[in-house]
């Protein structure tokens, strides 16, 4: 286990005396990389001797009917799975994981809509008290997925920032200059509460141009840039187990390989020679093909394939399963047609929670190498040391 260095006594005392406000990590659209930035920023703060509390005022991990909140029984605090994972990764004590006030899911939304309830109720006052009680800790709060998400609960990003008087760091995917519109709208709504932005998922080949030209332009528009993160296939990846769960698939072999990470999707619908050439250019694939295409299936196994997903009627030939077991490649069988299967997988890649240790470790390093939080520390009146 990594032993984090402690600050000199005078800096630790300064940190304890100055942490009286929370910091919100928000975004303009879902799956923008908030959790990655929370992990990276949190690790840097802990290394500087700053103790943390962490929570999500609006729990958002209930993103399909198979998800559950085991802590959400009557009388138990509602701890979002993201909060549990980040807390465990950063070593935040469990009693410093702040319960969510509500869950973003259809049943709760329907109940609030019919009741005409648009406020967080007494929960917000409890959260404010919890923040006041954590005077010796910096309280990191991860907001919902967009500027508007959570309005029905009274817990949208701008509402929270204003109610808590909390500075906000926005994490925002950047593809080209059109991406600035959402940031400008956030700046208009947040005003001086916007403490900075982290541009995420920037194509690696344009990172230098973004740093040299876009950063200064954003600064002139009142958008302080705290970092530029290159796009990462690893952070967008999804486990074979998650794909199997979403697809309701049968695992025909290699259940021990369900933790493999899928970065790309390939469809085996061409002739075998074209397929082999195509597969060679891809990496860490999930290959979807018909159950009767044994030639494509065998070709896929010889490439960088993390799992083979078979659609249609019929069972695969024994020699295919034997070869897959030799190469330790899981083979899944689904009842969906190819189009539906592809839609499910395409909706998973880049849209899953960051709950694997290898991805968390990579996210921490990515943030450390590409973000500069000194201005944020000064805004929070935290001691900064070399």
N, C-alpha and C positions, 0 to 999 in steps of 0.2 A: 504493500500500500504506500502511496506517495505521501511523504511528510511535507506539509506546506510550511514554508518559513514564517516566523512570527515577526511582526513589526516591532521596532524598539518601543519601550514602554510609553514614551511621550506620544508617539503616533497612534498607538492603540487607544490611549486615553482620548486623544482628539477624535478618533473614529467613533468611540462610544458616545461622546458628548454631542456629536453633530448629526447623527442619523435620526432624523425626526420625521422624514417624509418618505412616501413610497416612490418607486420608479415603475412606470408602466411600459411594457414592451408590447407594441401594437402593430397593426398592418392594415393596408387598404383592401386586401383581398386574402382569401384563405390560402393556406399552405404556402406562405411566403418565406418561411424560415425562422419564425419567432423562437421556437424551441432551441434551434441551433444557436441563435444569438444569446438566449438566456443561459445556455450551458457555457458558452465561451466567455461571456461577460461575468457570469457567476464564478467560474474558476479563477479568473483574473482578480476579482474582488477578494475571494477567499485567500489567495496567495498574498494579497496585501494586508491580510489580517482583519478584513472586514467581515464580521459574522452576518449571515443572511437568514431571512425568512422568505418563503415563497408560496404563491398560490395563484389560482385562476378564479376570479370572482364569479365568472359564468363558466360552468363545466361544459366542455364542448366535445369530449371524446366519444359521446354516444352517437357515432356517425353511421351505424347501421343496426338492424334489429338484433344482431347477435352479440352486440356489446352489452356489458352489464357494469354496474357500479357495486362491487361487493361491500363497500363501506356505507352504502346509502340506505341501510336498514334503519327503522325508526330508532331514534336515540343515538345513532352513530353520526359522526361528522361526514360530510360529503366531500371526499378527497378524489379529485379528478385523477385518472391513471397517468396523465402527463405529469402531474404534480408529484405523484409517487415515484415515477421513474427519474425525473430530474432531481428530486430530493435525494434519492438513493445514490445517484451518480455523483452529486456534489457533496454528499455527506452532510446534508442539512438534517438536524435532529427532527424526528417525527413530530414533536410538539411544536416545531416551527413551520410545519406545513399548514397553510391557512385553508380551512374548508371553503368550498364554493358555496355561493348563496342560492344558486338555481342551476338546473340542467337544461341545456339547449336541446330539446327533443320534442317531437310532434305532440305528445300527450300534454306535456306541461304548457306548451305554446297554445294549444287549443283551450285549455282551462283558463289561461290568463286572458286570451282574446275574448272569450265569452263573458268573462267577469269584468272586462274593461279595465283590467289592472295594468298600469304602465309604470309602476314604481317598484324598486327593489324591496320596499317595506322596511321592517326593522333590521333586516340583515345588513343593510349598508351602514347603519349606526353601529352595529356590532363590529363590522369590518374597520370602521374608523377608530373604534376603541381599541381593537386589536393592534392597529398600527401605532396608536399612541403608547400602548403598553410595550411595544417592541422598540423602545427608545435606544436600546443598545444594539439594534440590528438594522440593516438596510432591508426594506421590504420590497422584494421584486414581485410584480404582479403581471401575469400574462393576460392580455385582453382577448376578446373574441376575434373572429377571423377577418372582419372588415369594419369600416367606419359605421355601418348601419346595423350590423349583426348585434343583437341584444337589446335593441330599442324597446321591444315588447316587454322586456324584463327591467327596463330602466338601467341597464348595465352596458350600454354601448360605450365604445372607447372614449368619445368626447364627454359623455355624461360622467363616466368614472373619473376622468382626468379633472374635470371641473369640481366634482363633489369632493374629491380627495386632495385637490390642489397639487396634483402629481405631475411632474415632468414626464414627457413621453418620448420614447425612442421608437421610430417606425422602421420596420423591416419591409423592404419593397423589391419585388423582382424588376429587373431592368433589362429590356430588350433593345429599345432605341429611344429617341427623344420624346416619342409620344407617351412614354411611361411617366413623364413628369406630371401629366394632368391630375392623376390621383393624388400625388404628393402636394400639388398646389391646393387642391380642395381640402386636404387634411390640414395644411398650413392655415387656410382661411378659417377652418372651424376651431382649430386648437390655439391659434395665436401664439403667444409667448410660452405656452406650455409645451410646444414642440422643442425638444432638446436636441434632436438630431435624427438623421436617417442613416440606415445601412442599406446600400444597394446590393441585392442578392441575385444569384443565378445569372450573372453577367457572362456572356460567351467569353471563354478564356482569351480568344484572339483579339478581343476589343477592350480588354481590361485596361491596357496602357492608355488607349485613346480616351476612355471614360475618366481615368484619373487625371489626365492632362487637360482635357477640354471641358468635360461635363461637370466634374466636381466644382471648378471655379464658377461656372455658370449657375449651378444650383446654389452655391454659397451667396451669390449676388441676389438670388431670389428669396433669400431668407431661409434656405434649407441647409443647415449644417450637415456636412457629410462626415460620418464617423468611420466609414469603411466601405470597401468595394469587394464583395465576395464572388469569386469565379463560380460558374455553374459546376456542380458536382454530380456526376452520374451515381456515385455511391449514396449520397444523401437522398437522391430521388428513388433509390432502389426499393424493392419490396421483397419480403421473404417468400419462398415457395409455399411455406405454411399459410401465409396470409392469402396468397392466390387460391390455394386449395379451399380455404375457408369461404372466401367470397364466391367461388365457383360451385361450392357444394360438391367438390370432386372426390372421387375414390382414388386412394393412393395405391397403385399397383405394385410398386417396389421402392426400395430405398427410403423408408420413412426417416432414417437417420439424417437424410440430406435436406429435410424440410427447412433448415435454417439457412440454406444457401440464398444468396441475394440476387435477384433478377434486376438488371438495369435496362434491358431492351426487349422488345417484342418482335418476333419474326413469324410470318405466316408461310407455312410450307404448302403452297398451292401451285408451284411451277414444276417443270420437269427437273429431274434429279441433277443434271449437269448445271443448270442455272441455279438450283438451290445450293449446291455445294459452293459455287463461286460466291453467292450472296452470303452464305453462312460464314465464310472465311473472313468477311469484312466486318462481322458483328462480334460483340463480346458479351458474355454473361447473359445469354438469351433465355427467354421462355419461347419455345417453338410450338405453335399451334398448327396441327395438321389433322387430316382425316384419319380415322382408325384403320382404313384400308390402304394407306400410303406407306407401306413398309419401306420402300426405297428411300423416301424422304425422311422417315423416322430414323433409319440407320445412318443416313448422311448427317442428320442433326446431331446424333450422338458423338460423331467424330469431330464436331466443332466446339466452340465455347458455349455449350448449352448447359444451363442450370436446371432446367426441367423440360420435359416433353409433355405436351397436353394434347390428348387425343379426343377428337369429336366424332359424332356419328355412331351408327350401330356397329356391332361386332366387337370382338376382342382381339388384342394384339397377338402376333405370333410369339410362341415361346422363345424363339431365338432373339427376338427384340428385347424381351424382358431379361434374358440371360446377359445380353451385351450391355444393357443399361445397368444391371447389377455389377458387372465387371468394372464399369466406368463410374459407378456410384452416382448415377443421374436419376433422380426421381421421375417416375412416369405417372401422370395423372389421367384419369378418364372422367369426362364430363358428359352430362345429358344434353347440354345446350348445343345449338348449331355453332358453326365457326364464327359467324358475325357477332352473335351475342357474346360468345367467349372472348373475342377480341375486344369488344366494348368494355367488358368487365375488367380485363387486364389493363387496358389503356386508361381506365378510370382509376386504377390503383397506383400505377407507376407515377411517382411525383406527388401523390395525394394520400400518403400514409403517414402515420405518426412516427416520430423518431424514438423508437423503443428498443433498438439493438445497441449493445455496448460498442461494437466496432464503429457504428455510425456516430455515436455520441463522442467517442474518442477523436474521430476525424473532424467532427464539427468543432470541438474545442480547439484543435490545432488550427483549423481553417480561420476561425475568428481571431485567434492569437496572432496569426501571421498577416492578417489583412485589415484589422480594425485598430483604430487609435481612439481610446476613450478618455484621453486627458481632459478635454473640454467638458465631457460629461462629469468627470470626477470633480472638477472645479465647480460646475453648476450645483452639484450635490454637496459641496463643501467637504469632500472627502480628502484626506491627506494623500498626496501623490508622491511617490518616491521612485528613484531610479532602480 
